[in-house]
Amino acid sequence: MTAPEETAELPGRTLIQQGAPVAGSMSRAAATVVFDPAAALVQIAAPLAACLRSAATEAAAVPVPREQVRAGAALAFAVEYAATQHRAGRPARSDGWFADRPGSRPAADELAEAVVAAARRSADERRVRHLGYLLAEVSCSPDLDAEVAGRALRLADDLSWRRLGLLAAVGRRDRVPLPMAPLPDEPRGWSEWGAREDVADLQRAGLLDPPVTAGRPGATVPRLRAADLRLTRRGVLLHRLLALDLLHEDAVVEALAALGLPRS
């Protein structure tokens, strides 16, 4: 059996290929990048490829088929993002991120496992793309240690698709101004009420400023406008690691429309 034939039968490679229902046809190419880089049209850093091979091999044992799809898709999206960064000349970390640590395995392997687990839990499969992006972004971000990366992933785990759209909208405010209309405090429709709650939850999570303020009895509290919203430092971190600049504009429009707001 030749080397390409041997790698074609590896369960980890099969897992990444199985991500196609979520990640599309590029899943097969992503699997080639990870398991047979000599035959791939694009490249990623060798330490990252080794990390992804390990994560894919472990996740191949997942017993739930749809969770396998999401796990494979997350790794495929990580390859996609990492290959783009590699072509742009942005190197992978060389600060020990991929190296064994005393009494522990590499931080890269721990984060990869955590990202795959988060993707497996994500019934809304649109989120999986950005979980994979987080894994790849951290792999070329030496300013972030394992604790910060883990904190960001835990925060991301609680973000619905609409909340991602709202964060992306606020992150793009300098390019596309947000509406000046005030947000309703008690909207009648359930969808609009849910979207308004999402904004409040992002404020309470410390991702958006201004924070939620409790009005004093008899005091008039100015109504919050979308244009007043800003990313906090925590919000900036998530926006960067989830690569929300790449979130499709349709998701932003949909999130704002749920608040009853037009896209400027």
C-alpha positions in Angstrom: 0.0 0.0 0.0 1.4 3.4 -0.9 1.7 6.3 1.5 -1.3 8.3 0.0 -3.4 5.1 0.2 -2.5 4.7 3.9 -3.4 8.2 4.8 -6.6 8.0 2.9 -7.8 5.3 5.3 -6.9 7.2 8.5 -9.9 7.8 10.7 -8.8 11.4 11.5 -8.7 12.2 7.8 -12.1 10.7 7.3 -13.5 12.8 10.2 -12.4 16.1 8.6 -13.8 15.0 5.3 -17.1 14.2 7.0 -17.4 17.9 7.9 -18.6 18.6 4.4 -22.3 19.0 5.3 -21.3 22.1 7.4 -17.9 23.2 5.9 -18.7 22.3 2.3 -16.5 20.7 -0.4 -13.3 22.2 1.0 -13.4 19.6 3.8 -11.6 17.1 1.5 -8.9 19.6 0.7 -8.5 20.5 4.3 -8.0 16.8 5.2 -5.3 16.6 2.6 -3.5 19.6 4.1 -3.5 18.0 7.5 -2.8 14.4 6.6 -0.9 14.5 3.2 0.6 18.0 3.0 2.9 17.1 0.1 -0.2 16.6 -2.0 -1.9 19.7 -0.9 -2.3 22.9 -2.9 -2.0 25.1 0.2 0.1 24.8 3.3 -0.2 25.4 7.1 2.6 25.4 9.7 3.8 21.8 10.5 3.2 22.1 14.2 -0.4 23.2 13.7 -1.0 20.4 11.2 0.3 17.9 13.8 -2.0 19.4 16.4 -5.0 19.1 14.1 -4.1 15.5 13.2 -4.1 14.6 16.8 -7.4 16.3 17.4 -9.0 14.7 14.4 -7.8 11.3 15.3 -9.2 11.6 18.8 -12.5 13.0 17.7 -12.9 10.2 15.1 -14.0 8.0 18.1 -17.1 10.2 18.8 -20.1 7.9 18.7 -22.7 10.5 17.5 -22.6 10.9 13.7 -23.8 14.5 13.6 -21.2 15.5 16.3 -18.6 13.9 14.1 -19.7 16.2 11.2 -19.4 19.3 13.4 -16.0 18.2 14.8 -14.7 17.6 11.3 -16.1 20.9 10.1 -14.5 22.9 12.9 -11.1 21.5 12.1 -11.6 22.1 8.4 -12.5 25.7 9.1 -9.3 26.0 11.2 -7.3 24.8 8.2 -9.0 27.3 5.9 -8.2 30.2 8.2 -4.7 29.0 9.0 -3.9 28.6 5.3 -5.1 32.2 4.6 -2.8 33.5 7.4 0.1 31.4 6.1 -0.3 32.8 2.6 -0.4 36.3 4.1 3.0 35.7 5.7 1.7 35.4 9.2 3.7 32.7 11.0 2.5 30.2 13.5 3.6 30.7 17.1 7.2 29.7 18.1 6.8 30.5 21.8 6.3 27.0 23.0 2.5 26.9 22.2 2.9 23.6 20.4 5.5 22.1 22.8 5.0 19.7 25.7 4.8 21.4 29.1 6.1 20.0 32.4 3.4 17.5 33.6 1.1 18.4 30.8 0.6 18.2 27.0 0.9 21.2 24.7 -1.5 24.1 25.2 -2.3 23.8 21.5 -3.6 20.3 22.0 -5.7 21.3 24.9 -7.3 24.2 23.1 -8.0 22.0 20.0 -9.8 19.5 22.1 -11.8 22.2 23.8 -12.8 23.7 20.4 -13.8 20.3 19.0 -15.9 19.8 22.1 -17.6 23.2 21.7 -18.3 22.5 18.1 -19.8 19.1 18.9 -22.2 20.8 21.4 -23.2 23.5 18.9 -26.6 22.5 17.6 -26.6 25.7 15.6 -24.0 24.7 13.1 -23.5 28.2 11.7 -21.3 28.9 14.8 -18.9 26.1 14.0 -17.0 28.1 11.4 -16.0 30.7 13.9 -15.0 28.2 16.5 -12.6 26.7 14.0 -11.3 30.2 13.2 -10.7 30.8 16.9 -8.4 27.7 17.1 -6.4 28.9 14.1 -6.2 32.6 15.2 -4.8 31.6 18.6 -2.2 29.4 16.8 -0.6 32.6 15.3 -1.2 35.0 18.3 1.8 34.9 20.7 0.2 37.7 22.7 -2.4 35.3 24.1 -1.7 32.6 26.7 -3.6 29.4 27.3 -5.7 31.0 30.0 -6.9 33.9 27.9 -7.6 31.6 25.0 -9.6 29.3 27.2 -11.5 32.2 28.7 -12.4 33.5 25.2 -13.7 30.0 24.2 -15.8 29.7 27.3 -17.4 33.1 26.6 -17.9 32.1 22.9 -19.7 29.0 24.0 -22.6 31.1 25.4 -23.0 33.2 22.2 -25.9 32.4 19.9 -25.8 33.1 16.2 -27.8 36.3 16.7 -25.4 37.5 19.5 -22.5 36.9 17.1 -24.3 39.0 14.5 -24.8 41.8 17.1 -21.1 41.7 18.1 -20.1 41.8 14.5 -22.4 44.8 13.8 -20.9 46.7 16.7 -17.4 45.8 15.6 -18.0 47.2 12.2 -19.5 50.5 13.5 -16.6 52.5 12.2 -17.2 51.3 8.6 -21.0 51.0 8.7 -22.6 53.3 11.3 -25.3 51.7 13.5 -28.8 53.2 13.5 -29.5 56.2 15.7 -33.0 55.0 16.6 -33.5 54.1 20.2 -34.0 50.4 21.1 -37.4 49.6 22.6 -37.3 48.8 26.3 -40.3 46.5 26.2 -41.0 45.4 22.7 -44.3 43.6 22.1 -43.2 41.0 19.6 -41.4 38.0 21.0 -38.7 38.0 18.4 -37.9 41.6 19.0 -38.1 41.0 22.8 -35.6 38.1 22.4 -33.2 40.3 20.4 -33.4 43.1 23.0 -32.6 40.5 25.7 -29.6 39.4 23.6 -28.2 43.0 23.7 -28.7 43.1 27.4 -27.1 39.7 27.9 -24.0 40.9 25.9 -23.9 44.0 28.1 -24.2 41.9 31.3 -21.5 39.6 30.0 -19.1 42.6 29.7 -18.9 42.3 25.9 -20.7 45.6 25.1 -20.7 49.0 26.6 -22.5 50.9 28.0 -23.3 48.4 30.9 -26.9 47.8 31.9 -27.9 50.4 34.5 -30.8 50.1 36.9 -32.8 53.3 37.0 -33.4 55.0 40.3 -37.0 55.5 41.3 -38.4 58.5 39.7 -35.4 59.1 37.5 -35.5 59.2 33.7 -33.1 56.8 32.1 -32.1 57.7 28.5 -33.1 55.1 26.0 -30.3 53.0 24.6 -29.5 53.5 20.9 -27.7 50.9 18.7 -25.3 53.8 17.9 -24.3 54.0 21.6 -23.0 50.4 21.7 -19.2 49.8 21.8 -17.1 46.7 22.2 -15.5 46.3 25.6 -11.9 45.0 25.8 -13.5 41.5 26.4 -15.7 42.1 23.3 -12.7 43.1 21.2 -11.0 39.9 22.2 -13.9 37.7 21.1 -14.4 39.7 17.9 -10.8 39.1 17.0 -10.5 35.4 17.9 -13.8 34.5 16.3 -12.8 36.5 13.2 -16.2 38.3 13.3 -15.0 40.6 10.5 -15.6 37.6 8.3 -19.1 37.0 9.6 -21.4 37.2 6.6 -23.2 40.5 6.3 -26.5 38.7 6.1 -26.1 37.6 9.7 -25.6 41.2 10.8 -28.6 42.4 8.8 -30.7 39.6 10.3 -29.6 40.4 13.9 -30.4 44.1 13.5 -33.7 43.4 11.8 -34.7 41.3 14.8 -34.3 44.5 16.9 -36.6 46.3 14.4 -33.6 48.3 13.1 -32.5 48.8 9.4 -29.0 48.3 8.3 -27.4 51.7 7.6 
